[in-house]
Amino acid sequence: MLTDFALPGDDGVWLLEQVNQQSRRIPLIAISGYTESQEPRLAAAPFAGKLLKPLDFDQVCAEIAVVLGHRA
């Protein structure tokens, strides 16, 4: 699952916690305009992957491949 880190009224850590409460684990990749040094919650959260904006298609595809266990 891909999600922006900044969500209306909450953030991607909240969404990650909601997803992880389900019986089936779904890998969650956070996308953010923040750098990890600017946002401690993003840096500390156990997302399957993290991407920083601006994004390009190849970067997103490579991260998805890594998260799914394929070589990028």
C-alpha positions in Angstrom: 0.0 0.0 0.0 1.3 3.5 -0.8 0.2 6.4 1.3 1.2 10.0 1.9 2.7 10.5 5.3 0.7 13.7 5.9 -3.0 12.8 6.1 -6.0 15.0 7.0 -6.3 15.0 10.7 -3.5 12.5 11.3 -0.4 11.0 9.8 0.9 7.8 8.2 1.9 6.3 11.5 -1.8 6.2 12.5 -2.6 4.5 9.2 0.3 2.0 9.7 -1.1 1.1 13.2 -4.6 0.6 11.7 -3.2 -1.7 9.0 -1.1 -3.6 11.4 -4.1 -4.3 13.6 -5.5 -6.5 10.9 -4.8 -10.2 10.9 -3.0 -10.0 7.5 0.1 -7.8 7.3 0.1 -5.4 4.4 3.4 -3.7 3.5 3.0 0.1 3.7 5.2 2.5 1.9 5.1 6.1 3.2 5.6 9.0 0.8 6.6 12.3 2.3 7.8 15.8 1.5 9.6 15.9 4.8 13.1 14.6 5.2 13.6 12.0 7.9 15.7 14.4 10.0 12.8 16.9 9.9 10.1 14.4 11.0 11.0 12.1 13.8 7.7 10.1 13.6 8.5 9.3 10.0 12.0 8.3 10.8 11.0 6.0 13.7 8.0 4.4 12.1 8.4 0.8 10.8 7.1 1.4 7.3 8.0 -1.3 4.8 9.5 1.5 2.7 9.8 5.3 2.7 10.0 7.6 -0.3 10.7 11.4 -0.3 9.1 13.8 -2.7 9.5 14.7 -5.5 9.1 11.2 -6.9 9.6 9.7 -10.3 8.0 6.6 -11.7 11.2 4.5 -11.7 11.9 5.4 -8.1 8.4 4.3 -7.0 8.6 1.0 -9.0 12.1 0.2 -7.6 10.8 0.7 -4.0 7.8 -1.5 -4.6 10.1 -4.2 -6.0 12.3 -4.0 -2.9 9.4 -4.2 -0.5 7.9 -7.2 -2.4 11.3 -8.9 -2.3 12.2 -8.5 -5.9 15.5 -7.0 -7.1 15.1 -3.4 -8.2 
